[in-house]
Amino acid sequence: MIDIYTDGSCIGNPGPGGWAAIIIENDATRKLHGRADNTTNNKMEILAVIEGIEATPSGADVRVHSDSTYVINTMTKNWKRNKNRDLWARLDSAVDKRNVRWAKVKAHAGHPLNEKADRIANAEARGEPVNDSSSHTTPGKKLSHVDASGKAQMVDVGPKDSTERMAVVTGSVLMQPDTLKLIEANDIEKGDVLGVARIAGIMAAKNTAQLIPLCHPLPLDQITVEFRLDHERSSVDIRGTARTTAKTGVEMEAMTAVSVAALTIYDMCKAVDRAMRIGDIRLRRKTGGKSGDITLE
């Protein structure tokens, strides 16, 4: 049984928010967390559960511990889903692939993992560093792209075996609400913004080794670039997935796809909105290779 302790937080409701999920599996602990600039407490509560469940294998036995009556009763007592339907649909999809049980936790009752999730979620909402180790990085490990004298080097991957590898990266372009409406209506003068941005992201991923000096050229099996229009945040959210069968990881290809897709959106829309902001580009998930599978917030 995999136990997941979740919590969400929001300052202002709506306002800046954070979420956290603590996953306990075979005495090992993983902590996932993230934030949003303009959200609600309920959204963060649902998202914490989604991220926690999605980080577990399909078919797993999972028990979710949450102090959110909103989440627990919606999933166990069929409360009406008048809002946040996109998140509920995503949660349903995650639950359908696993055997999920639900446990209601009393808020601030002293349960150590519930309290830890609460602290992390609140820190994210306040934009503060999370003073709780949740990184998959090993302290003291040397940088592979630097030799003993401190000079840059290309890593020799020759001795490695080729394995199936996948990476998922997300990012966002924040803009004025009117700009988002123009994109949705396909009324931007330069043309189909998302269609062009998708092709740009795919092309960029295929040329990653030409852009990043020490990156190995990889035979890509697939690159996908997906978009979601978030009217509450007034943003285009980008999700890039890269797949390969190779001797090294494909994270940089996914990063490049999302970055160039975001730049293309800016380029095509800058005539009507020069204040657009590109940000929050991050690795969400990787599989394959010596380091194994990693899921981050």
VODRENMAR-673659 format. One record per residue: residue number from 1; residue in one letter; z, y, x of N, C-alpha, C in turn. Coordinates in nm, 3 decimals. Layout:
 pos code    n.pz    n.py    n.px   ca.pz   ca.py   ca.px    c.pz    c.py    c.px
 NUM    a       Z       Y       X       Z       Y       X       Z       Y       X
...
//
This chain:
 pos code    n.pz    n.py    n.px   ca.pz   ca.py   ca.px    c.pz    c.py    c.px
   1    m   0.000  -0.120   0.083   0.000   0.000   0.000   0.000   0.125   0.087
   2    i  -0.090   0.217   0.058  -0.095   0.346   0.126  -0.025   0.449   0.038
   3    d   0.074   0.517   0.094   0.145   0.621   0.019   0.096   0.759   0.062
   4    i   0.070   0.845  -0.037   0.023   0.981  -0.010   0.116   1.080  -0.079
   5    y   0.171   1.172  -0.001   0.257   1.278  -0.054   0.178   1.409  -0.049
   6    t   0.166   1.476  -0.163   0.080   1.594  -0.172   0.155   1.713  -0.228
   7    d   0.104   1.830  -0.193   0.155   1.953  -0.253   0.051   2.063  -0.239
   8    g   0.058   2.160  -0.331  -0.029   2.276  -0.326   0.053   2.402  -0.343
   9    s   0.001   2.512  -0.292   0.074   2.639  -0.298  -0.025   2.753  -0.317
  10    c   0.019   2.858  -0.383  -0.066   2.975  -0.402   0.021   3.100  -0.406
  11    i  -0.023   3.204  -0.338   0.049   3.331  -0.337  -0.023   3.427  -0.430
  12    g   0.036   3.453  -0.546  -0.026   3.545  -0.641  -0.080   3.474  -0.764
  13    n  -0.138   3.359  -0.745  -0.188   3.274  -0.855  -0.267   3.351  -0.961
  14    p  -0.390   3.396  -0.937  -0.473   3.360  -0.821  -0.441   3.442  -0.697
  15    g  -0.479   3.384  -0.584  -0.458   3.447  -0.456  -0.483   3.347  -0.346
  16    p  -0.442   3.377  -0.223  -0.460   3.281  -0.114  -0.373   3.158  -0.137
  17    g  -0.430   3.042  -0.110  -0.357   2.919  -0.136  -0.372   2.818  -0.025
  18    g  -0.287   2.717  -0.027  -0.294   2.610   0.072  -0.260   2.477   0.008
  19    w  -0.300   2.370   0.074  -0.271   2.235   0.025  -0.235   2.146   0.142
  20    a  -0.167   2.037   0.113  -0.130   1.941   0.218  -0.122   1.801   0.159
  21    a  -0.161   1.704   0.239  -0.149   1.563   0.202  -0.098   1.486   0.322
  22    i   0.010   1.413   0.305   0.068   1.331   0.411   0.043   1.185   0.375
  23    i  -0.027   1.114   0.462  -0.070   0.977   0.434   0.011   0.881   0.521
  24    i   0.076   0.785   0.457   0.156   0.685   0.528   0.088   0.549   0.511
  25    e   0.046   0.491   0.622  -0.022   0.361   0.618   0.020   0.278   0.738
  26    n   0.083   0.164   0.712   0.127   0.074   0.819   0.213   0.147   0.922
  27    d   0.307   0.226   0.873   0.400   0.301   0.957   0.334   0.413   1.038
  28    a   0.206   0.436   1.017   0.136   0.548   1.082   0.125   0.664   0.984
  29    t   0.136   0.785   1.035   0.135   0.904   0.951   0.018   0.994   0.988
  30    r  -0.056   1.038   0.886  -0.160   1.138   0.904  -0.130   1.256   0.814
  31    k  -0.154   1.375   0.863  -0.131   1.495   0.783  -0.260   1.575   0.773
  32    l  -0.306   1.598   0.652  -0.426   1.677   0.625  -0.383   1.804   0.555
  33    h  -0.451   1.914   0.584  -0.415   2.039   0.517  -0.528   2.139   0.527
  34    g  -0.528   2.237   0.440  -0.632   2.340   0.439  -0.593   2.455   0.350
  35    r  -0.682   2.554   0.339  -0.650   2.674   0.261  -0.774   2.728   0.194
  36    a  -0.754   2.820   0.100  -0.862   2.892   0.032  -0.817   3.035   0.013
  37    d  -0.911   3.129   0.022  -0.876   3.270   0.015  -0.842   3.316  -0.126
  38    n  -0.910   3.264  -0.226  -0.889   3.309  -0.364  -0.889   3.187  -0.454
  39    t  -0.771   3.142  -0.493  -0.760   3.016  -0.566  -0.640   3.022  -0.660
  40    t  -0.603   2.909  -0.715  -0.485   2.899  -0.801  -0.398   2.783  -0.754
  41    n  -0.274   2.783  -0.801  -0.183   2.676  -0.762  -0.233   2.540  -0.812
  42    n  -0.284   2.538  -0.936  -0.333   2.411  -0.990  -0.450   2.356  -0.910
  43    k  -0.541   2.444  -0.868  -0.654   2.399  -0.786  -0.604   2.336  -0.657
  44    m  -0.506   2.398  -0.593  -0.454   2.347  -0.468  -0.381   2.213  -0.487
  45    e  -0.311   2.200  -0.600  -0.245   2.073  -0.629  -0.347   1.960  -0.644
  46    i  -0.455   1.987  -0.718  -0.558   1.884  -0.737  -0.627   1.854  -0.605
  47    l  -0.662   1.960  -0.529  -0.736   1.940  -0.405  -0.656   1.858  -0.305
  48    a  -0.525   1.880  -0.301  -0.440   1.802  -0.209  -0.451   1.653  -0.240
  49    v  -0.449   1.620  -0.368  -0.460   1.479  -0.408  -0.599   1.424  -0.375
  50    i  -0.702   1.503  -0.404  -0.839   1.460  -0.375  -0.856   1.429  -0.226
  51    e  -0.815   1.524  -0.142  -0.834   1.506   0.002  -0.756   1.386   0.053
  52    g  -0.636   1.368   0.001  -0.556   1.254   0.044  -0.620   1.122   0.006
  53    i  -0.665   1.110  -0.119  -0.726   0.985  -0.164  -0.858   0.960  -0.093
  54    e  -0.941   1.064  -0.078  -1.071   1.046  -0.013  -1.057   1.003   0.132
  55    a  -0.942   1.026   0.192  -0.921   0.988   0.332  -0.881   0.841   0.347
  56    t  -0.871   0.769   0.235  -0.837   0.627   0.239  -0.961   0.542   0.215
  57    p  -0.962   0.417   0.260  -1.081   0.333   0.242  -1.105   0.298   0.095
  58    s  -1.230   0.277   0.061  -1.263   0.229  -0.073  -1.198   0.094  -0.096
  59    g  -1.146   0.073  -0.216  -1.080  -0.052  -0.250  -0.934  -0.058  -0.210
  60    a  -0.882   0.046  -0.147  -0.743   0.045  -0.100  -0.645   0.057  -0.216
  61    d  -0.525   0.002  -0.196  -0.414   0.023  -0.289  -0.342   0.150  -0.247
  62    v  -0.341   0.248  -0.336  -0.289   0.381  -0.302  -0.184   0.422  -0.405
  63    r  -0.077   0.483  -0.356   0.025   0.540  -0.444   0.039   0.689  -0.411
  64    v   0.012   0.774  -0.510   0.017   0.918  -0.491   0.150   0.972  -0.541
  65    h   0.221   1.045  -0.454   0.348   1.108  -0.489   0.324   1.259  -0.501
  66    s   0.345   1.315  -0.619   0.320   1.457  -0.640   0.429   1.515  -0.730
  67    d   0.466   1.642  -0.704   0.560   1.709  -0.793   0.488   1.791  -0.901
  68    s   0.356   1.776  -0.908   0.276   1.851  -1.004   0.267   1.777  -1.138
  69    t   0.336   1.830  -1.238   0.325   1.773  -1.372   0.181   1.781  -1.422
  70    y   0.114   1.889  -1.384  -0.025   1.911  -1.423  -0.114   1.796  -1.376
  71    v  -0.100   1.757  -1.251  -0.182   1.648  -1.196  -0.140   1.513  -1.254
  72    i  -0.011   1.483  -1.248   0.037   1.352  -1.290   0.006   1.326  -1.437
  73    n   0.036   1.422  -1.524   0.015   1.399  -1.667  -0.132   1.400  -1.706
  74    t  -0.213   1.476  -1.633  -0.356   1.472  -1.663  -0.414   1.336  -1.630
  75    m  -0.367   1.276  -1.522  -0.420   1.146  -1.479  -0.356   1.028  -1.552
  76    t  -0.234   1.045  -1.604  -0.166   0.931  -1.667  -0.149   0.946  -1.817
  77    k  -0.153   1.069  -1.868  -0.132   1.091  -2.012  -0.250   1.160  -2.079
  78    n  -0.361   1.167  -2.005  -0.486   1.223  -2.060  -0.469   1.364  -2.116
  79    w  -0.398   1.448  -2.041  -0.394   1.589  -2.079  -0.536   1.645  -2.079
  80    k  -0.560   1.744  -2.165  -0.694   1.803  -2.175  -0.730   1.874  -2.045
  81    r  -0.857   1.864  -2.010  -0.907   1.923  -1.886  -0.990   2.046  -1.918
  82    n  -0.925   2.152  -1.960  -0.997   2.272  -2.000  -1.048   2.352  -1.881
  83    k  -0.984   2.337  -1.767  -1.023   2.411  -1.647  -1.036   2.313  -1.530
  84    n  -1.096   2.364  -1.423  -1.109   2.287  -1.297  -1.182   2.154  -1.317
  85    r  -1.282   2.156  -1.404  -1.352   2.031  -1.435  -1.424   1.973  -1.315
  86    d  -1.473   2.059  -1.225  -1.541   2.007  -1.106  -1.445   1.929  -1.018
  87    l  -1.322   1.979  -1.005  -1.223   1.907  -0.924  -1.178   1.778  -0.992
  88    w  -1.162   1.782  -1.123  -1.124   1.659  -1.194  -1.232   1.553  -1.179
  89    a  -1.358   1.595  -1.185  -1.468   1.498  -1.170  -1.465   1.436  -1.031
  90    r  -1.438   1.519  -0.930  -1.430   1.467  -0.793  -1.311   1.372  -0.777
  91    l  -1.199   1.407  -0.841  -1.081   1.319  -0.834  -1.108   1.187  -0.905
  92    d  -1.171   1.193  -1.021  -1.205   1.069  -1.093  -1.291   0.977  -1.007
  93    s  -1.388   1.037  -0.938  -1.477   0.958  -0.853  -1.399   0.889  -0.741
  94    a  -1.305   0.962  -0.681  -1.225   0.904  -0.573  -1.134   0.793  -0.626
  95    v  -1.074   0.816  -0.741  -0.982   0.718  -0.800  -1.057   0.591  -0.840
  96    d  -1.177   0.607  -0.893  -1.254   0.491  -0.939  -1.283   0.392  -0.827
  97    k  -1.285   0.439  -0.703  -1.318   0.353  -0.589  -1.194   0.287  -0.528
  98    r  -1.076   0.314  -0.585  -0.952   0.263  -0.527  -0.856   0.220  -0.639
  99    n  -0.751   0.150  -0.601  -0.646   0.112  -0.697  -0.532   0.211  -0.681
 100    v  -0.527   0.309  -0.768  -0.434   0.422  -0.751  -0.319   0.414  -0.851
 101    r  -0.198   0.431  -0.799  -0.078   0.444  -0.882  -0.025   0.586  -0.866
 102    w   0.047   0.631  -0.967   0.095   0.770  -0.967   0.247   0.772  -0.974
 103    a   0.309   0.856  -0.889   0.455   0.867  -0.886   0.493   1.015  -0.893
 104    k   0.570   1.051  -0.994   0.616   1.190  -1.009   0.738   1.212  -0.922
 105    v   0.732   1.315  -0.838   0.843   1.351  -0.750   0.904   1.481  -0.800
 106    k   1.034   1.487  -0.806   1.101   1.611  -0.846   1.090   1.713  -0.734
 107    a   1.042   1.832  -0.768   1.020   1.936  -0.666   1.152   1.980  -0.604
 108    h   1.149   1.999  -0.472   1.262   2.053  -0.396   1.391   1.973  -0.419
 109    a   1.374   1.841  -0.432   1.490   1.754  -0.451   1.536   1.691  -0.321
 110    g   1.474   1.732  -0.211   1.518   1.685  -0.081   1.443   1.567  -0.025
 111    h   1.336   1.521  -0.093   1.258   1.411  -0.036   1.187   1.463   0.090
 112    p   1.209   1.402   0.205   1.159   1.460   0.332   1.007   1.477   0.337
 113    l   0.931   1.381   0.286   0.785   1.393   0.295   0.731   1.492   0.193
 114    n   0.793   1.498   0.076   0.754   1.598  -0.022   0.784   1.738   0.030
 115    e   0.900   1.754   0.093   0.938   1.884   0.149   0.844   1.923   0.263
 116    k   0.805   1.824   0.343   0.713   1.852   0.454   0.578   1.898   0.401
 117    a   0.527   1.829   0.298   0.400   1.870   0.237   0.410   2.011   0.181
 118    d   0.524   2.043   0.121   0.547   2.177   0.066   0.543   2.282   0.176
 119    r   0.610   2.255   0.289   0.612   2.351   0.400   0.472   2.375   0.455
 120    i   0.396   2.267   0.472   0.261   2.280   0.527   0.171   2.358   0.433
 121    a   0.177   2.326   0.303   0.095   2.396   0.205   0.128   2.545   0.200
 122    n   0.256   2.578   0.206   0.296   2.718   0.204   0.253   2.792   0.330
 123    a   0.261   2.725   0.444   0.215   2.787   0.568   0.066   2.817   0.561
 124    e  -0.012   2.724   0.507  -0.156   2.747   0.491  -0.181   2.864   0.398
 125    a  -0.108   2.872   0.288  -0.127   2.981   0.192  -0.099   3.116   0.256
 126    r   0.001   3.120   0.344   0.036   3.246   0.412  -0.053   3.275   0.532
 127    g  -0.140   3.181   0.566  -0.227   3.199   0.681  -0.154   3.185   0.813
 128    e  -0.043   3.112   0.813   0.037   3.093   0.933   0.000   2.962   1.002
 129    p   0.023   2.953   1.133  -0.001   2.825   1.202   0.088   2.716   1.144
 130    v   0.034   2.598   1.132   0.112   2.485   1.082   0.186   2.423   1.199
 131    n   0.317   2.445   1.204   0.397   2.395   1.316   0.439   2.251   1.291
 132    d   0.338   2.167   1.275   0.365   2.026   1.249   0.245   1.949   1.300
 133    s   0.267   1.861   1.393   0.155   1.794   1.459   0.073   1.712   1.360
 134    s  -0.053   1.752   1.342  -0.143   1.675   1.255  -0.276   1.654   1.322
 135    s  -0.281   1.683   1.450  -0.408   1.674   1.522  -0.430   1.533   1.573
 136    h  -0.556   1.496   1.582  -0.592   1.367   1.641  -0.618   1.380   1.791
 137    t  -0.593   1.499   1.848  -0.615   1.521   1.990  -0.498   1.464   2.070
 138    t  -0.525   1.400   2.180  -0.420   1.344   2.265  -0.379   1.446   2.370
 139    p  -0.249   1.492   2.371  -0.205   1.589   2.470  -0.227   1.537   2.611
 140    g  -0.272   1.625   2.698  -0.291   1.589   2.837  -0.422   1.522   2.869
 141    k  -0.502   1.494   2.769  -0.630   1.429   2.793  -0.727   1.527   2.857
 142    k  -0.803   1.482   2.956  -0.894   1.571   3.027  -1.020   1.595   2.947
 143    l  -1.079   1.713   2.967  -1.206   1.745   2.904  -1.317   1.665   2.972
 144    s  -1.395   1.595   2.891  -1.498   1.508   2.949  -1.615   1.585   3.007
 145    h  -1.634   1.710   2.965  -1.748   1.788   3.013  -1.716   1.868   3.140
 146    v  -1.601   1.841   3.200  -1.561   1.912   3.323  -1.528   1.808   3.429
 147    d  -1.583   1.826   3.551  -1.554   1.730   3.658  -1.423   1.766   3.727
 148    a  -1.389   1.690   3.832  -1.261   1.708   3.899  -1.246   1.845   3.962
 149    s  -1.358   1.909   3.997  -1.351   2.042   4.059  -1.359   2.154   3.957
 150    g  -1.368   2.119   3.829  -1.372   2.221   3.725  -1.511   2.265   3.685
 151    k  -1.613   2.201   3.740  -1.751   2.238   3.708  -1.801   2.161   3.586
 152    a  -1.889   2.226   3.510  -1.944   2.162   3.391  -2.032   2.044   3.430
 153    q  -2.027   1.939   3.350  -2.109   1.821   3.376  -2.150   1.759   3.243
 154    m  -2.260   1.684   3.247  -2.303   1.608   3.130  -2.241   1.469   3.138
 155    v  -2.177   1.426   3.032  -2.108   1.298   3.031  -2.209   1.183   3.040
 156    d  -2.178   1.084   3.122  -2.262   0.965   3.133  -2.224   0.867   3.021
 157    v  -2.313   0.852   2.923  -2.285   0.761   2.811  -2.358   0.628   2.827
 158    g  -2.421   0.608   2.944  -2.499   0.486   2.967  -2.423   0.358   2.942
 159    p  -2.298   0.345   2.990  -2.226   0.218   2.972  -2.182   0.191   2.829
 160    k  -2.188   0.291   2.743  -2.139   0.273   2.606  -2.236   0.190   2.522
 161    d  -2.181   0.126   2.418  -2.264   0.054   2.321  -2.309   0.149   2.211
 162    s  -2.428   0.125   2.159  -2.476   0.202   2.045  -2.407   0.151   1.918
 163    t  -2.352   0.244   1.841  -2.287   0.209   1.715  -2.330   0.308   1.608
 164    e  -2.308   0.270   1.483  -2.336   0.362   1.373  -2.231   0.472   1.372
 165    r  -2.278   0.595   1.364  -2.188   0.710   1.367  -2.225   0.808   1.257
 166    m  -2.124   0.876   1.204  -2.146   0.973   1.097  -2.050   1.089   1.115
 167    a  -2.095   1.210   1.080  -2.008   1.327   1.084  -2.037   1.414   0.963
 168    v  -1.931   1.470   0.906  -1.943   1.563   0.793  -1.880   1.695   0.832
 169    v  -1.953   1.803   0.813  -1.907   1.938   0.846  -1.927   2.027   0.724
 170    t  -1.833   2.118   0.701  -1.847   2.212   0.590  -1.836   2.355   0.641
 171    g  -1.887   2.448   0.564  -1.879   2.590   0.594  -1.909   2.671   0.470
 172    s  -1.892   2.802   0.477  -1.914   2.887   0.361  -1.978   3.019   0.400
 173    v  -2.052   3.076   0.306  -2.102   3.213   0.318  -2.046   3.290   0.199
 174    l  -1.956   3.385   0.226  -1.898   3.466   0.120  -1.983   3.590   0.099
 175    m  -1.998   3.631  -0.026  -2.090   3.741  -0.058  -2.046   3.811  -0.184
 176    q  -2.119   3.917  -0.220  -2.093   3.987  -0.345  -2.134   3.898  -0.463
 177    p  -2.063   3.908  -0.576  -2.100   3.827  -0.693  -2.245   3.846  -0.736
 178    d  -2.297   3.969  -0.726  -2.436   3.993  -0.766  -2.533   3.919  -0.676
 179    t  -2.499   3.907  -0.547  -2.585   3.834  -0.454  -2.590   3.686  -0.491
 180    l  -2.474   3.632  -0.525  -2.468   3.491  -0.564  -2.552   3.466  -0.690
 181    k  -2.548   3.561  -0.782  -2.628   3.546  -0.905  -2.778   3.549  -0.874
 182    l  -2.817   3.634  -0.778  -2.959   3.639  -0.740  -3.003   3.507  -0.678
 183    i  -2.918   3.449  -0.595  -2.950   3.319  -0.535  -2.964   3.213  -0.643
 184    e  -2.870   3.212  -0.736  -2.871   3.111  -0.843  -2.996   3.124  -0.930
 185    a  -3.038   3.249  -0.954  -3.156   3.273  -1.038  -3.287   3.266  -0.960
 186    n  -3.277   3.242  -0.829  -3.394   3.239  -0.741  -3.471   3.371  -0.747
 187    d  -3.394   3.481  -0.746  -3.454   3.615  -0.755  -3.446   3.692  -0.624
 188    i  -3.410   3.626  -0.514  -3.412   3.693  -0.384  -3.558   3.711  -0.342
 189    e  -3.590   3.830  -0.292  -3.729   3.865  -0.262  -3.795   3.768  -0.164
 190    k  -3.720   3.718  -0.068  -3.779   3.630   0.033  -3.809   3.490  -0.019
 191    g  -3.755   3.455  -0.136  -3.788   3.325  -0.193  -3.668   3.236  -0.217
 192    d  -3.691   3.106  -0.216  -3.591   3.005  -0.248  -3.489   2.995  -0.134
 193    v  -3.377   3.065  -0.149  -3.279   3.075  -0.041  -3.225   2.938  -0.001
 194    l  -3.180   2.861  -0.097  -3.117   2.733  -0.064  -3.218   2.631  -0.014
 195    g  -3.338   2.635  -0.068  -3.442   2.544  -0.021  -3.478   2.569   0.124
 196    v  -3.494   2.697   0.159  -3.527   2.732   0.297  -3.409   2.702   0.389
 197    a  -3.287   2.733   0.343  -3.168   2.709   0.426  -3.150   2.559   0.453
 198    r  -3.181   2.477   0.355  -3.169   2.332   0.375  -3.265   2.284   0.484
 199    i  -3.390   2.327   0.476  -3.488   2.287   0.578  -3.448   2.341   0.715
 200    a  -3.399   2.465   0.718  -3.356   2.524   0.846  -3.243   2.443   0.908
 201    g  -3.146   2.402   0.825  -3.035   2.323   0.876  -3.080   2.190   0.932
 202    i  -3.172   2.124   0.862  -3.223   1.995   0.908  -3.300   2.011   1.039
 203    m  -3.386   2.113   1.045  -3.463   2.137   1.168  -3.371   2.168   1.285
 204    a  -3.268   2.249   1.259  -3.175   2.285   1.366  -3.101   2.162   1.419
 205    a  -3.058   2.076   1.328  -2.987   1.955   1.371  -3.072   1.871   1.464
 206    k  -3.202   1.863   1.435  -3.292   1.783   1.518  -3.313   1.845   1.656
 207    n  -3.276   1.972   1.672  -3.294   2.041   1.800  -3.162   2.078   1.866
 208    t  -3.055   2.012   1.825  -2.923   2.048   1.877  -2.916   2.041   2.028
 209    a  -2.973   1.938   2.088  -2.967   1.923   2.234  -3.039   2.035   2.307
 210    q  -3.130   2.105   2.239  -3.199   2.218   2.300  -3.115   2.346   2.292
 211    l  -3.014   2.345   2.206  -2.932   2.464   2.184  -2.797   2.457   2.254
 212    i  -2.738   2.338   2.258  -2.606   2.318   2.319  -2.627   2.252   2.456
 213    p  -2.595   2.321   2.564  -2.639   2.278   2.698  -2.606   2.134   2.737
 214    l  -2.486   2.086   2.706  -2.444   1.954   2.754  -2.446   1.849   2.644
 215    c  -2.516   1.878   2.537  -2.525   1.785   2.424  -2.638   1.685   2.446
 216    h  -2.611   1.558   2.422  -2.713   1.455   2.440  -2.814   1.456   2.325
 217    p  -2.942   1.438   2.354  -3.040   1.421   2.245  -3.017   1.287   2.176
 218    l  -3.014   1.289   2.044  -2.984   1.168   1.968  -3.097   1.132   1.872
 219    p  -3.119   1.003   1.849  -3.213   0.959   1.745  -3.143   0.965   1.610
 220    l  -3.170   1.067   1.533  -3.100   1.086   1.407  -3.154   0.992   1.299
 221    d  -3.063   0.925   1.230  -3.102   0.841   1.117  -3.121   0.925   0.991
 222    q  -3.035   1.026   0.975  -3.043   1.110   0.856  -2.963   1.238   0.876
 223    i  -3.016   1.346   0.820  -2.944   1.472   0.809  -2.953   1.517   0.665
 224    t  -2.840   1.549   0.603  -2.842   1.607   0.469  -2.766   1.739   0.472
 225    v  -2.817   1.836   0.398  -2.752   1.966   0.383  -2.742   1.994   0.234
 226    e  -2.618   2.006   0.185  -2.594   2.027   0.043  -2.524   2.161   0.020
 227    f  -2.547   2.218  -0.097  -2.489   2.348  -0.130  -2.416   2.340  -0.264
 228    r  -2.308   2.419  -0.273  -2.237   2.435  -0.400  -2.207   2.582  -0.418
 229    l  -2.242   2.638  -0.534  -2.215   2.778  -0.563  -2.077   2.789  -0.626
 230    d  -1.989   2.863  -0.560  -1.853   2.882  -0.609  -1.841   3.024  -0.662
 231    h  -1.844   3.040  -0.793  -1.841   3.173  -0.852  -1.702   3.237  -0.844
 232    e  -1.598   3.156  -0.838  -1.463   3.213  -0.827  -1.443   3.277  -0.691
 233    r  -1.490   3.213  -0.586  -1.478   3.269  -0.451  -1.596   3.356  -0.415
 234    s  -1.701   3.352  -0.499  -1.827   3.422  -0.471  -1.881   3.377  -0.335
 235    s  -1.908   3.248  -0.326  -1.953   3.192  -0.199  -2.054   3.081  -0.222
 236    v  -2.134   3.058  -0.118  -2.216   2.937  -0.112  -2.146   2.843  -0.014
 237    d  -2.099   2.730  -0.062  -2.032   2.632   0.022  -2.135   2.530   0.071
 238    i  -2.133   2.503   0.200  -2.233   2.417   0.264  -2.166   2.291   0.316
 239    r  -2.232   2.179   0.297  -2.182   2.051   0.347  -2.296   1.980   0.420
 240    g  -2.278   1.958   0.548  -2.380   1.891   0.628  -2.332   1.754   0.674
 241    t  -2.417   1.654   0.659  -2.384   1.518   0.702  -2.490   1.468   0.798
 242    a  -2.448   1.418   0.912  -2.540   1.364   1.012  -2.506   1.218   1.038
 243    r  -2.611   1.136   1.051  -2.593   0.994   1.079  -2.684   0.952   1.194
 244    t  -2.633   0.865   1.279  -2.712   0.813   1.390  -2.662   0.675   1.429
 245    t  -2.742   0.602   1.501  -2.699   0.480   1.569  -2.721   0.506   1.717
 246    a  -2.614   0.539   1.788  -2.629   0.588   1.925  -2.502   0.565   2.004
 247    k  -2.502   0.613   2.130  -2.390   0.592   2.221  -2.289   0.705   2.220
 248    t  -2.317   0.811   2.147  -2.225   0.924   2.140  -2.227   0.982   2.000
 249    g  -2.127   1.065   1.972  -2.108   1.114   1.836  -2.210   1.215   1.790
 250    v  -2.210   1.238   1.659  -2.311   1.322   1.596  -2.248   1.447   1.532
 251    e  -2.126   1.482   1.578  -2.059   1.599   1.521  -2.136   1.729   1.544
 252    m  -2.192   1.745   1.664  -2.259   1.871   1.696  -2.385   1.890   1.610
 253    e  -2.451   1.781   1.577  -2.570   1.792   1.492  -2.531   1.840   1.352
 254    a  -2.421   1.788   1.299  -2.374   1.833   1.168  -2.327   1.978   1.174
 255    m  -2.257   2.014   1.283  -2.213   2.153   1.302  -2.332   2.248   1.306
 256    t  -2.434   2.209   1.381  -2.553   2.293   1.396  -2.625   2.308   1.263
 257    a  -2.635   2.200   1.187  -2.702   2.205   1.057  -2.635   2.306   0.965
 258    v  -2.503   2.300   0.957  -2.429   2.391   0.868  -2.438   2.535   0.919
 259    s  -2.424   2.554   1.050  -2.428   2.689   1.107  -2.562   2.757   1.083
 260    v  -2.670   2.687   1.108  -2.803   2.747   1.092  -2.838   2.764   0.945
 261    a  -2.793   2.673   0.860  -2.813   2.691   0.716  -2.743   2.819   0.670
 262    a  -2.621   2.842   0.719  -2.548   2.964   0.684  -2.618   3.089   0.736
 263    l  -2.666   3.084   0.859  -2.740   3.198   0.915  -2.867   3.227   0.836
 264    t  -2.932   3.123   0.789  -3.054   3.140   0.711  -3.025   3.206   0.577
 265    i  -2.915   3.167   0.514  -2.874   3.232   0.389  -2.851   3.381   0.414
 266    y  -2.782   3.412   0.525  -2.759   3.553   0.557  -2.891   3.626   0.578
 267    d  -2.980   3.567   0.653  -3.108   3.632   0.682  -3.187   3.660   0.555
 268    m  -3.188   3.566   0.463  -3.269   3.581   0.343  -3.208   3.677   0.242
 269    c  -3.077   3.700   0.254  -3.009   3.785   0.155  -2.959   3.917   0.211
 270    k  -2.978   3.941   0.342  -2.917   4.059   0.402  -2.972   4.189   0.347
 271    a  -3.092   4.188   0.291  -3.148   4.312   0.235  -3.067   4.362   0.116
 272    v  -2.997   4.271   0.047  -2.918   4.313  -0.069  -2.769   4.308  -0.042
 273    d  -2.727   4.246   0.069  -2.583   4.232   0.094  -2.558   4.209   0.243
 274    r  -2.538   4.318   0.317  -2.514   4.305   0.461  -2.367   4.275   0.492
 275    a  -2.283   4.273   0.391  -2.141   4.247   0.412  -2.106   4.099   0.398
 276    m  -2.205   4.014   0.386  -2.178   3.870   0.376  -2.101   3.822   0.499
 277    r  -2.016   3.722   0.477  -1.935   3.667   0.586  -1.956   3.516   0.596
 278    i  -1.984   3.472   0.716  -1.998   3.329   0.744  -1.866   3.281   0.805
 279    g  -1.814   3.170   0.755  -1.688   3.124   0.813  -1.648   2.985   0.770
 280    d  -1.530   2.948   0.821  -1.466   2.822   0.784  -1.554   2.701   0.814
 281    i  -1.632   2.709   0.923  -1.715   2.595   0.962  -1.627   2.497   1.039
 282    r  -1.617   2.376   0.988  -1.522   2.281   1.048  -1.567   2.136   1.027
 283    l  -1.523   2.051   1.117  -1.545   1.908   1.100  -1.450   1.857   0.993
 284    r  -1.506   1.781   0.897  -1.423   1.724   0.793  -1.400   1.574   0.813
 285    r  -1.501   1.507   0.870  -1.488   1.363   0.884  -1.585   1.311   0.990
 286    k  -1.542   1.211   1.064  -1.632   1.142   1.157  -1.598   0.994   1.155
 287    t  -1.700   0.912   1.174  -1.678   0.768   1.181  -1.757   0.711   1.298
 288    g  -1.709   0.598   1.350  -1.777   0.530   1.459  -1.731   0.576   1.595
 289    g  -1.766   0.499   1.696  -1.732   0.535   1.833  -1.594   0.487   1.875
 290    k  -1.562   0.510   2.002  -1.437   0.462   2.060  -1.315   0.525   1.994
 291    s  -1.326   0.653   1.954  -1.211   0.721   1.893  -1.186   0.680   1.749
 292    g  -1.278   0.603   1.691  -1.258   0.553   1.556  -1.286   0.657   1.450
 293    d  -1.239   0.630   1.330  -1.263   0.719   1.216  -1.156   0.827   1.212
 294    i  -1.200   0.950   1.189  -1.109   1.064   1.182  -1.141   1.144   1.057
 295    t  -1.038   1.177   0.981  -1.053   1.264   0.865  -0.961   1.383   0.883
 296    l  -1.015   1.501   0.872  -0.940   1.625   0.888  -0.944   1.702   0.757
 297    e  -0.867   1.813   0.753  -0.870   1.893   0.631  -0.996   1.975   0.624
//
